Amino acid sequence: MLEKLAQVKQHYEEIGNQLTDPAVIGDNGRYPALMKEYKDLTPLIEKYEEYCKAKKSFDEAASLLQEGGLEPEFKEMVRQEYEEGKTSCASLEQELKVLMLPRDQNDEKNVIMEIRGGTGGEEAALFAHSLYRMYSMYAESHHWKIEVNSLSETELGGIKEISFTVIGEGAYSRLKFEGGIHRVQRVPETETQGRIHTSAATVAVMPEAEEVELEIDPKDLRIDTFRSSGAGGQHINKTSSAIRITHLPTGMVVECQDERSQYKNKDKAMRVLRSRLLQQQRDAQHAEISAERKSQVGTGDRSGRIRTYNFPQGRVTDHRIGLTLYKLDAVMDGALDELIDSLITADQAEKLKNSATQEE
């Protein structure tokens, strides 16, 4: 690993030199690509340099102890430095292993999320609305922007189905573990007997596809326009600006009605369609991803759940990693980082385990 890191550092320094070359600076294609690679490698190189410094200090302490002949007080100080250096090097080595894991090429992309009310009728729709609010508040805390692509509401303010895009650096890296069936246990607003009901909603998560990643033949599309529907109000769309795009080869249908401009709705709908088709393509290529995707979309029933939100007990449990937090109110207000950080850590541990097995 250390030999590989030394090579990576040499490559990093070469990139740094190239970025000062006027010829490279003037190259609109090469310069941004090199700058991105340099930025991506910086955390790894900084950690490697920290490790080298700690290793040097540890080696010096080890050498002094091996030579012997030290005064008792000085020897104790060196021994303490040796023990601290040993612990520090082991910790930094682990961090370096994590940083050297293959990066998910989609991590920095925007995210398209889809939430659908499942088992539980109106209560499931109200819970779907609660989930959308939770993700909206989480996005706001990270200074990300949310754009609604399509929305189907109930008369009581619930959400039958919503598609929205989360726009911001690293959005997919944080939200990619949210896909799956979310279960809620609470007394519904419509319940008169005070009984606790269990219902569910599904969340699907896709990295937003770029146009260059997937070319769609216009002949494969049927595009229809219609008037926006919804709960009503002063902004009811009186013109046919809403867009429905049907991808004929797959039968996939995408609607967008959030914008007043037909052109903007079409652009949004195409982005969602492209992302769905690209996800479908990835699923076909990778059996593991396919299984994960199916579990994400689910049927909206209460089996195969990834997380339970229990309101009477004020707790939220992520079943994939066995984590329970008694911070439900905070979580529903967008405080998801503790859950997400734990999921990322578990994912990294699994990848490290697999990497070690492959090396054996």
N, C-alpha and C positions, 0 to 999 in steps of 0.2 A: 504493500500500500504506500509506504513512504517513498519508494522509488518512483512509483506512478505520480505521486504528489509533486516530487521534484521536477518531473517532466512537465506536469501541468503548470507549475510556477514559471518554468522557462518559457512555455508557450504564452502564458499571461504577460510576461515581460516583453515578449516579442510583439504582442498585440498593442501594448502600451506604447512601444516605439513607433509602430505603424500609425497610430492615432495622432502622432505629432508630425507626420509626413504631409506636406502641403498637397501632394498628388492624391493621397488617400482622403484628406479632408475635403477636397473638391469633387470626390467621386460620390454622387448621391446614392448609389447602390451599395457600394462597399463600406463606406464610413458608418452608416447606421447599423449594418450587420455586425461590424467589428465592435462598435460601441455596445451593442446588446450583449455580445459574447463576453466582453470585458466586464460589464456590469454583472452578468450572471456568475462569472467566476470569482468576483471580488470577495463574497462572503467565505468561500472555500479557502482562498489564498490568505485572507486575514486570519482565519482559524489555524491554518497550517503554520503561519509565522508565529502565532501565539504558542503553538505546540513546540516549535523549534526552540523558542526562548525557554520554555519550561523544561524541555528535554536537556538543554545545555546546562541549566542550573542543577538539574537532578544528577546528570553525569558528573559534574564537578564535585557535588556533595558525596556521591558514591566513591569517587576516586580518592578524596581526602580520607574517608573512613577506611578505605582499603589500605592506604599507606600507613595509617596508624600514627602513634607518637603525638597525638593531640592532647592539649590540656583538657582536663575534665569539663570545664565550663564551655570551652569552644567546641569540644566533641559533642556535647549535648545539643548545642545550637546547630551544628552541622547535621546531626541525626534528625533533628526536627525538620530541617530544610529538606533532607532526604525523603522523609515520610510524606511531607506536603507535596514535594515534587512527584513522588510516585503516584499519589492520589490524583494530582492535577493532570499528569500525563495520561493516565488511564481514562479519565473523564474526557479529555480533549481528543483522544483516539476514538472514543465512541462517537463524539460529535462529528469528527471528520468522516467516519464511516457513513453516518446519516447524510452528510452533505455530498458524499460521493455516490449516493444512490442515484440511479437514472431518473432524471427529471421528467415529470409529466409535461409533455409539450403543450398541453392545453391550460396549464395552471394560471397563466397570466391573462387568459381570455375572459371576455364578458360571459355571462351565464344566462341561458334561457330557462326559466322555471315554469312549471305547469302544476297547478294545484286543483284537485277535483274532490268534491264531496263524495263520500262513498256510503258505506253502510250507516244508517241512522237517520235518513230523511233530512228534515229541516235542521235538526241539530248538527248533522254532519256538514251541512252547508254553512252553518254559523261557525263551526270549528274551522272550516276551510278559510273563512274570513279572518278568524283569529290567527291562523298560520300566516296568511298574507300580511297581516299587520305586524306580526313578529319579525318576518323577514324584511319588511320595509324599515322597521326601526333598527334592525341589525345593519342593514345597508347604510342607513343614515349615520350610524355610529362609526362607520368606516369611510364616511364621505364618498360613498358610491351613489350613483343615480339609478332610479328605477323608471322604466318606461313600460306602461301597460300595452300589450298587443291586442288582447281580446278579453272580454269579461261577460259572463252570464250570471246575473244575480237572481235572488229570490225576492219575493215581496217583503219578507221580514228582514232583509239586509244581509242574508247569507250569500255565499258564492257557490254556484253549481260548478263553475269551471272558470279558471283565470290563467292566462298566459302572460308572462312579463319578462322583461330583460333587465338584468342587473349589470350596470355599466361601471367598471372600475378596475384598477390594476389589482391582479391577484384574486378577483372575485371567484373564479372557478376553483382555485386552490383551497378556498375556505368553505365553499358551499357544496362541493361535489359529493360529500358524504350525506347530504340531506335527502337524497332520493330514496323513496320507499313508502311504506304504509305507516302513518302516524295515527295512534289511537288516543282517544280522550275519554276520561271518566269524570262526569260532572252532572250536576242537576241542571237540566236545560231550562232556558227562560220560559219555554212553553209548558213545563211540567208543573202541575198544580198540586200534586201529592208529595212533592219533595223527594222523589225517588231519583237515585243516581242512574244515569243512562251511560251506556258505552257505545261510542260511534267511531268512525274512522274517516280519514281523508288520505288521498295519495299525493305524493310530491314527486315529480320527475325533474331531473336536472341534466342539462345538456350544455356543453361549451358552444358558444356562438360560432358558427362556421363562417369563414371568410369566403368571398366570392371566388377567389383563385383556387380554393380547396375542392370545389365541386361545381362542375359545369352542368347546367340544366338546359335541356333542349326545349325552347319555347313551344315546339309542337306537342310536347308531352303535358302541356298545361291547359286547363280550362279555367278561365277567369270570369267570375260573375260579380256583379255589383248589387248591393241591396242597402236598404236604410238601416241605420244602427238601431238596435233595440236595447232596452234597459229599464231601469226603475223610473225613468222620466226626469222631469225638472226643466229648467230654463234652457239647458243645452241640448235638448232633443234634436237629433239630426233630421232635418226636413228634406235632405237631398240624399241620393244614392251614392254615398262616398265610402261606405263599408265594402270590404273586399273579401271574396271567398275564392281561394285558389285550390283547385283539385289537381293532384299529380296523377295523371291517368295510368301510368304503368303500375303504380303501387296502390292507387285508390286513396292515398293520403290527402286529407282535407285540412286546410289552415284558413282561419278567418282572422281579420283584423278590422276593428271598427272604432278604435280609440281616437284616431285623428280625424279632423274635419276634412282634411285633404285626401282625395282619392289616391293621389300619387304617393303620399306618405304612408297610407295604409297598405298600399301594394308593396312598397319597399320593406316595411316591417314584416308583412306576411311572407315575402320571399326569403327574408333572413331566417324566420322561424322554420319555413319549409326546408331550406338548405341545411339548417342545423339538424332537423329531424332525419333527413335523408342521409346525411353524413354519419349521424349516430347509428342509423340502421346499417349502414355500410360497415362501420367498425364492428358492430355486433356480429355481422355475418362472418367477418374475418377472424374474430377472437371469441372462442366459445365461452371463456370466462366472463368477458364483458357482456356477452349475450345473456348469460344467466343472471348477471347483476342487473342488467337493464330490465329483464322481465320481472325481477323482484321489486324494482323501483316502481314500475307502472302498476303492477298488481291488479286486483279486481276491486279494491276498495273494501274488502271484507276485513274481519279482524284477525285473520291468520297471516303469518309472515310479517308481523309488525316489526318495525325497527325501534320505535320509541313510544312510550306511554306517558300521557300528561294526566296525572291524577289530582283533580282540584280539591276534593275533600281533605286529602292528606298533604296538599301543597307540595307534591313531589313530581319530578320528571325522571324517568328511567330510560336509558339507552340500552336496549337489549343486546346489541352487538358486542358491547364491551363490558356489560354488567355494571354500568355506572348509574348511581342514583343521587340526585341532588334535591335537597329540600329548599329550592329557590324558584318555585314555579312562577310566581308573580314576576320576578326579575327576568326569567327566561322568556315569558310571554311578552315582556316589554323589550325584547331584542338582546338580552344578555346571554348570547350563545357561545361566547368564546371559550368558556371552560369546557363545554361539551365538545366543541369542534377541536380544540387543542388536544383533548384526550383521544379523540378519534384519529387525529393525525399521528399522534405518538404511537397508538396501537398499530396503525398502518405501516409506519416506519419500522416498528419492531418485527412485524411479519415479513417485511421486505428484507430486513437484515438477516432474519432466520433463513429465508429462502436463499439469500446470497451466500450465506455460510455453507448451506447444504450443497449448493452447486459447486462451490470451491472444493468441497470434500470429494 
